[in-house]
Every structure is written in structure tokens, then in C-alpha cells.
Amino acid sequence: MNRNERTTLQHHSNSMRMLLVSALTVSGSVLAYEPLTHAEISSNALSQSVLANSDLLIRIGLLPLPVDNLEQVFPLSTNQRAESIVNLIRFGSTWEDELGKTQALRHFYDPIRDRALMIEGSTISTFKSPDWALEDNGDFDNQSFSYKDARSYLYNALTGATEVQRKKFFGLTFQTLGHVIHHLQDMAQPQHVRNDPHCDSWICQAVAAATGSALFYAPSQYEKYTNLDDAGDSRNQIRRNLPYAAAGSDAVYRADNIATSPFKSPRLWWRTTAPGDDISGGWGIAEYTNRNFYSAGTIGTYPSPAKPTINEYFSSGTTEDVKVLLPGTALAGTIRFWPTQVTDSLTGTTGTNSRAISEAVFDSDIATLYPTAAPERMTYALNRFTFDAAHQFLIPRAVGYSAGLINYFFRGQLELGPPDEGVYGVIDHTVENLPNIHGFRKIKVKLRNVTPGGHDVNGRAVVEAIPTGNAGSLVAVVKFHRNACYQPSLAGEYGAPGINWRVCRSAAEEIAVSSSKPVPEGLNDAAQPMVFDFAVPIPINATDLYLQVVYRGPLGSEPDAVAVATRDIAEPTYVYQYSRWDQYLYANYPSVDPGPNTFQQWCAQGFQTYADCRTAMGLTWKVRFAAAPGFAGNSPVPQGTWSPVAAESPFDPVVTMTAPVGTYGRVAVLTDPGFASVIVQEWIDATHGTSIFRWDTGPSAGTKNQFDFLANTLDASRVYTAGRGIYVFSEDSVLLNSGTAANIPPLAPVPSVINF
Amino acid sequence: MASLVACAPPYYTADPIEAWVVDAETGQPIEGAVVTANWQLVSVGLDTGGRKLHQLEVKETRTDKNGRFYFPGFTKLNNMVDELREEDPQLLIFKPGYEYYRTVSSYPNREGQPGAHRTARFNGEKLKLTNDDQNIKKAAANLSSLTTNLESIANAGASNEVPQMLRAVACAAKRLRAKDSHLIIPVLGNAETEKNCEPE
């Protein structure tokens, strides 16, 4: 049945007619969930979502600023301007209506008949809302703002080659989410789920006049009324006072309960029952709205809510005084309302909508204003009072479903940490030290899927699973700026004399992306070691480093999701050792008291060759950047004491630096800002049979030259000063600049052995 | 029947607007309130409300010591596809400490709309601003809603026409956030807009 088939009951009285015309005529524009209403619903949804929490922003690599902060902006698709995150989502939710003349034809979905908008039996140019919004059943040539697109945009925002591209894609991600939640909000407008078109343009009016079909021109009073915002009449300040934060507006998916949530894939947000099935128990927003609310053109045409029967017409309605309904009015009279029961399957509750539908004895007056309506066929009506009542249910649900989908979109979480070696990357800086050329080509991490999945039958927290193997893929991403002042000697480090980071730090954020890797076994259960290879290295002169791992592929029941972890790691941190016996004069061998001998003369008294002496008097450092068994507090060899090498516990060093006298070894590592280390020093003098070691542990600090975006400051965590031709930490430069020998030469670099 | 349906006129004429802004409680004039008026063109769309892509005209001023503001009249060509509806103009008034004021025309349907000649219904009237009630969350919602009403101006690329309003809203939002950093208040503009805001 359509609006032309409504039951007719005539109850006319002249005085009542005047009252109804006054009460039912909505002054102001003929708007419904107008674009601006969508904007309000969307910003309230964002407030209820994980985007209001800085943790998410950090996880996806953004600054932990409030989403309305104008310091973190991204471009709109129209390229008109850059906007804050909240405005991007708001814009998308409004722009979804503005994209084209026929865009509205994609915003309907009737869950009863599983159909797009059908006008006079035709679905030409119409698409089901979930088909269009999700593109999960196939792509549309002119659709650029679907959930599927949003997934690609987010992935590109995390992995795009340039900062401009990444900002563009972050903008598109947030804007597109606005477009998608627009659809959920439309599904909370009864006309959009009950095949009730409501065009109000002059073209539609012309078509209606030409065809004689009222369906082509039927302005939505519901939408008009909802969008009213007129300070000239307090009764028309509707939009600004809608119950955005009322009960039911909490996000229907909180990103931690996928196990119990019915929304395990995007389409389920529209409907959870199978097409063709009874929707009375459905959890989708289209099902909720369809079964619980009338729309102007479908009173009595859908299974639920049923139109009041003749008996109910006479027995169950409530009569209300217009002076109560409209305080201050000069009108007199009454209006009758009938209730419905609103069932919310998601909460398992049923509430009473006491003003679900109203008597329409003044419909004939309305019909004089809308000549395409047939007055003799109008009996029950919807008006500002029924709209107010519907708002109490529908607006919070529009907010809650929108917030829930945002949470669902961003639910994928990985946990990223250092590998057993304790460092993410290591290179020999005596060999690879050229700026913009040399750098880290291998990154090791430990990775785990920590996407909340609820609890298993034993109450144990579980994750929403990522399938292992090649169904999805993982890449490591390192974001960085460059220190343009860098020099292989480290004379250009922030903290070195004369170095101004404001001059040296590159403005643009750059990115290095590894080749992709399949998902390792066990990722859902425990942290798994992974190695990522970079064809283009992370440059040795990188600063402000962020390490990310990005997953794209199936997540739970969603076929194409994105999960990400971000870690703010230290800048390349230099670990070095050197030997400086040659800076002093000595007594005769073996005494090391001050004397007249140069180091070389002293060596000649005790070693066959000078090379043997330099090697014997230098130390070998074996370094591991994490705890190691046998080198802890209960070790049989106490920390910091020299003991025979024979007593040394097995040790698996990441770096072995041997520095004969007059040389240095230096490696660059990528670490967390704080890390543990074990250094085993070995002193092997083959000539004299000396073979001893000592070990030391302790917390170490990575170089942290983090730029503070808001304060526009950068505090270098290290001070570098010159010593024997290289730049070292200031405490070492004191040692390297001391001594009694003449003509002390620069330290010579010696390669290290790296086991990584 | 079809011939009775008119498309949009080839031009629009708007009469000058003069009105006064007063405190709703005291009736005293409010000086320095920012006032914007935008004549919203509505493009054809198949949903109620059409598509708000373009502005026929956007104006901005401030009230004088008598609370008075004035916008001169104008005549502008129109493409005959887009039409003016109720926002002919949308009037927005904002002064920190008060709820924003918005008003538009009221036409029950297309047949009730005037043609090419528009006269603001509030012309010559006293427009009453209500004090906000010092509730921070409500004040934030008020600003958010005001931003929503400014959005179609921005989306039409006309933000530059309302710099005082954008700045006033951004600064008011900044002051509220200083009191409660958890508030989310969408504002238009850029980081420069809210710099050097004066304290309340």
C-alpha cells in the first residue's frame, strides 16, 4: 500500500481544523536530516567514539591533539581548505548529500523487502544504501567515499610516499567516514527505510505534476522540522536541542566487545537478519527504525508498527490539551495520540513511544497546502509532536550507531616491541655513515595482534583474530625527518657545537616502507619476531623517528581491515668504544707510570710488533641491548670485576667492537628511548697470556631529539664535542682531549662485527 | 499542470536590512555583536532540503553602540537552476556570553515562497539575544551548533566573507577549552584564526 491507499476516517470540525493547521504547519524550511543535522549528529558521534581518545591518534601515528585542534588539519576532498578531524567527519556527513542531483537515491534501504528506493515500481538510478556506502558487493564507478574506500585511504595515509599524500589520505579517511556514517544516520530516518521518497525540489514538483504521481514531490516534514533552528521562536529551536547525548547515544560498539557484538562485519550495521527474514529481532539500524516508526507516506503499509485498529482508535489513544503541548499558545483544543512499543533488540529493551502517531482530522487543511496529497485519504498523521517523540529514540541511535561504526573502523590494534636483541636496527657506523645514502635496511620487531576480541568461555580475554599466512600482509613503516647538518664525524648532531636544529631539521616528514611480509603463525597468541627489509634505507641522518607496523587484510569477519601499531623510538643512537693508551708517556714496560716513553716505545719493550701491542692493549666489547642469561645479579662472576675468560658465560652479542689502541669502533642502533644493555669487555693479550673479561649492565638511553610540535622546540638529549677527530659524548671528549704525548693522531675507525 | 511549476528566477533582489540587537533580559542594545547574513542558494537534489553548494551573497558586520546593524540591498543574477528558499538570508548573530541567534524566513512550501524579490522578515525589528547560562557544556554545544550553521558558507568557499564571525567563534571555543580540555568544539578557520584571542 502507498499513501494513496490510506484508510479514511473523517472527523472534521472547523475549530479543530484551525488548531491543526497551526500546530502541524512547521514554519521554516522543508528540511529533515538535512546536511546540517548530519553535521551535528556526526560531531556528537565523534565525541562518543575512540577518536575522542588520544590513544587512537597516537596509534595511527598522529599527534595526540584534540580532534578539534586546528593545528592538526588535513585537506578536504574538494581541496577548498584544510580542516580538523572533527570537521572532516562533519564535512563528509554533509557532503554525502551534496555530491550530485541523484545522490539521495542511494540513501534508502528497505530491510523488509531488501530493496533500494522504488518509485512507481522503478529502481532506475537507485542503489541500496549499504551497497553504495560499503561497496562490499561490488564497486561503483562514481563512488569515492565508501567504507571500502576508507580502508584504502587509511592504509595509504599510513604508507603513502610523501607527506602531502599521507595528509591527503588522512583527510580522505576521516571525510569518508563521515560519508559512511551519513548512511547510518539516514537509516534512523523512517522515510529512508520505508521506501518513502521525499523530494522537495522544483524539478520533482514538475515531474509530479507531469506524471500525476504524488510520490515524486513529497517534502519531508520530519526532515524540515528536525533541522529547524530559529531563535525568533523557541518552538522552532529544534536542531540545536535534539537529544544527541540522551540514553542510547553511547557507541553501540565500544571496540572491545567484538565477541558479543552483533556487528562483526560492516553490512551488519544496517541489518543483522538475512534478507527475506523477519526483521523484528534485527539489531541493524535499518531494522530498528523500520519496525518501530511510522513515516508520513507509509502509515499502515508495513508490518510494523501497525496502524491503530478501529477499536484502538476509539479506546487507546490519549488526548492532550494544545495549551500543554504548545505553552503560551492562544489556541484551544485537543490532539489525540496513539502509542507504540519501541523494541531495541540491541539492548533487549522495549520502550513506549506515547506519541507515535496522531489524529489527522486537519489533514484536509494540510492537503490544501500540498495539493498532491489527497485529503480524503488522510486520517492518521505525523506532526511536530510525534516527531519530537521519535527524536528521543532515533537521534540517540543515529549518534550511537555512527560512533560505533567509527570504533569498529579503528578497532585493529597491534602491539609492537623490540626483538630479543633489544634493538630494532643496527649498522656499523664506521662503514655506513654517509648522509642520505647509508642507513638501516633491516628492522626487527616483536609483533602481536591485540585487537580486543572479548572473552572466551573461560572468561579469558581473547583477540579478534588475524588469519596467518598470505591472506593479509604486514609492512613496517618508519617516519622521520632529516638532519641536513649531519656529518660522518657526528659534528653535525643536534647538541654538537654550532648546530641549530631549526636550520638543520628538514621540514617535511618522510617515510620508509618495508617490503611486505605474510602474517606469522602465533601472531594472535604471543609476540612474534619479525624481520622487515627496506629497499630504501632509513637514513643514518634521520631524526624524529616513529616506527609503525601496518597490517592490511582480514580481521575477524571483516575481509579487508587495517590494524596498526606506532612506537616513538629514539633517533639513531651511537654506541662506540675506543682505546687511547697512545695519548700518554710511560715508564719502562710493564710499568704504566708516567715516563719518558711514547706508547710505541713502551710497546717495543714488551711486544714483538707494535700491532701486537695495540691489539693486546685494546679491548673487545661484546654488546647486547637486552638482558642476557648468565649476566644478571646472581651470576657466579660478579658484575664489574675482571675474571678469567674461561669463567665467561655463553654470550650472544649483537655487536662485537674491537678497538686496538688509537682506533675506535662505532655502531648506530635504533632503540627505544630507554633500553637495557649488557656489555662484556674482553682483554686478550696473547703475548703475555692475559685473557680476562668483565661484564656490566644497566639502563641505557637512546638519543631523543624529539621535536615538540606545539611548543616548536627541540631539546637535544646528547651533547657532542670533538675529540681526536671524531665527535663523542662530552664526558668522553674530556678523556680524548687529555694526555701527555705529543702529536696525538686522530682515532682511526675499525669495523665491528654485527650479528643481527 | 507542469506549466504551473516555476524554476528559479534569473535574478534575485534583496531589500536592505536594518535591525537592532538587544539583551533579551534588559532590553539594552548590544554593541560589537558579529552579524552575518548569507543568501543560500539551493541546488536541485532528490531529497528534502536540496543541496547547498553556493551562496548568492554573504555579508558580515558588527552592531554599533545602539545595537544597530545594516546590510545594503542588492540585485544579483541567478542561473535559474539554484533557488533561494528560507535562508534568504540566514541571519546569524554572535556575541560571547550570549546564545547565538539564528533566524530564517518561514515558507510552508514552494508555492508559498516569494519570487525574485526578497525582504527579510526581521527587517526593522529588535532581535533579542539570550544570556548563556554559564554552563560550559551547553556553551560548547551552542558554539558547535553555530559552526554548523556557518558550514554551508564555508563549503561554498565563502569563509573569507565572514572572518569576524569565524574568529569570534574560534576564540570563544578556545576560552571554553581552556576551562575544560575535554570539550570538542568544531570551529572553522585555521590555526591563525584563533591566535591572539583576547581573554574573556
Interface residues (C-beta under 8 A of the other chain):
Chain A: T25 V26 S27 G28 S29 V30 L31 A32 E34 P35 L36 A39 E40 S43 L46 S47 A52 P66 V67 D68 L70 E71 V73 T78 Q80 R81 A82 E83 S84 V86 N87 R90 F91 T94 W95 D97 E98 K101 T102 Q103 A104 L105 H107 P197 H198 C199 D200 S201 W202 I203 C204 Q205 A206 A209 A210 G212 P219 S220 E223 K224 N227 D229 D230 A231 G232 R239 R240 L369 Y370
Chain B: M1 A2 L4 V5 A6 C7 A8 V42 S43 V44 G45 L46 D47 T48 G49 G50 R51 K52 L53 E83 R85 E86 E87 E99 Y100 Y101 R102 T103 V104 S106 Y107 P108 N109 R110 E111 G112 F122 L127 T130 A141 N142 S144 S145 T148 N149 E151 S152 A154 N155 G157 S159 A170 A173 R177 S181 H182 I184 I185 P186 V187 L188 G189 N190 A191 T193 E194
